[in-house]
Structures are given as structure tokens and as C-alpha cells.
Amino acid sequence: MFSSKILALSVAAAAAISSAEAFSASMRHDNGHGRSLFVCGEGKWKCTKRGWWNVCLWGSCQCEAGYKKDWAGRCTVEPDCPTPTTQSNVNLDEWTRATWYIQKQQENEYQPKDKLFCVSATYRVEPDRKVPFFSGKVISVYNYANEGKVNGKPVNGRPGATETPGLVLCGRQPDSDDAAKLVVAPCFLPNALAGDYWILGAGPSPDNYEWAVVSGGKPTRKFADGCTTKKNGINGSGLWIFTREPTGPEAERGVAAALDVLREKGYATSQLIDVPQEGCTREGALIQPNNKK
């Protein structure tokens, strides 16, 4: 699923450009007691000693899973995670044929667990859809989800989004010879500000995709069962398992095939969350039926 987390990048970039103070603030971390500290990279500051009036006297960065500290004590040394291979000869016409239903995915900064109900993604090749400074293939992306429960408040992968059918994102194919490595962002942003969208596997055949697994770029977090993408941040996060059918035996077989692909490529599956699809009505969602059965 193309996540609309990329929208936050434009907001952050605009703030940095318009205000030196905002840029400075983005490079520092406030400990809640009036002291500002340099950011920890892929980690969070933890105070280990406090003095009078609860003022933090000393502390250190607590690293995210797999990350190690550099010479300055920041969590910037990435774990030893291999770059995965992607699906060969991806057929984008077949990819966009029908709506995808997300069965499992990782929680991330812009798709928290309470907004992972009835999640679906519909892709369309629309000739009039354009992005700045790019003349290659563009795919319109219509995401849908509910907040709080099945058939709850419709959301579109970002805080406060209730539009119908919602914010349209643009997938792009920068390399005309590699349809498995796409990038995605709101359509008004250039490719340089887009996030990676890698199709790791899809099957059972190039002319009939009934399941797929997508990674938001290279894994950089290490767990006991393998590596996976970041939870926080703008780029390099997200992991999704898709099926054409929302429920039933075909969906179950698709999930099993996708999990096999992830394990084969060394991905951690322990961080995936089940996405409820039973009983979803998807009112207002753009749905393309799966007519090839």
C-alpha cells in the first residue's frame, strides 16, 4: 500500500525553509525540563540522573532495535541487514487491475494500529495524472481505512483525513526497466521527495496476481527473526501483505505465500499486525472488482 506518510515530508520541508528556528528545532530533542539535546538518530533520549527541581543532569540515547551508537553517542549505526531482491518482471497492468486488500502490515508513524481496519488500496493508470519534473509512468493511488473499528470513521492514512475517496497519491516508476522498485508521494511532490515502494513478491503468475508483499525500501531494524523497515520517519518504513480477496481461503493462501517470501528474504514477520477485513462495507471507497477468478 502506498502510505500517505510522505505528506508529512512536505510539511516538514516547508517549515524548515520558512523558519531557521523550525530547522534548529527539528535537529534537537527537548527533554521536557527546559534543556535541548541533539537528536539521537534512530533512538530516544533517556535521562539517567536528575538533580534539584528534577533537572536532568545526565542521560544517553536509547537505540531502536538493531541500531548501535556512533562516536557521539547517537544511534546512527545501522544493523547489518541485507538489501532484499525484488520481484522480477512485474506486470503493472495486472497490478492495477483490481483493488488490493491489506491482510497484514506493520504499524508506522502515519498508520497507527487504531487506523488499521478494512484497509484497501486501489491503483489506476490515469493519463492526465502528472507529477513535477517527471515524464515516466504515473499510477494514481486511492487508499482507504477505518479508524477504531470495522466500518468506523473513514481515514486515508494521515491524521484527520476523511475525504471521499480521499487524498490521491502518485506512484512513479523512475527506472523504466524495473517496475518492482517504485516511489510514491502526494502528486504535487517531485520524485526526490518520494518514498520507496518495493514489490518483493507477487503471484501466482505475472498475468494473475492474487497476492503480493511490499516493503517501504531497505530493512534497517533487526529483530530475533530477521530485519524489517523503520517504524518512525518519513522514508524507509512500511511493510504490507496484499490479497485480491478480502477474506476466505484464497486470502489465507495468499498470506501464507507472502509470509514465505518474507522469511526467505530475511524479513522479520513478528512486527506485522493483522488487519481486520471481515464485515467491511468500505462506504465511499473506490473499489475495482476482482473479475479474474
Secondary structure, DSSP 8 states (H G I E B T S, - for coil): ---GGGHHHHHHHHHHHH-HHHHHHHTEEE-SSS-EEE--BSEEEEEEEE-GGG-EEEEEEEE-TT-EE-TTS-EEE----------SS--HHHHTSS-EEEEEEE-BTTB-GGG-EEEEEEEE--TT--BTTB-S-EEEEEEEEEESSTT-EEE-SSTT---SS--EEEEE-SSTT-TTEEEEEETTS-GGG-EEEEEEEEEEETTEEEEEEEESSS--EEETTEEE-BSSSSSSB-EEEEESSSSSHHHHHHHHHHHHHHHHTTB--TTEEE---TT---TT---------
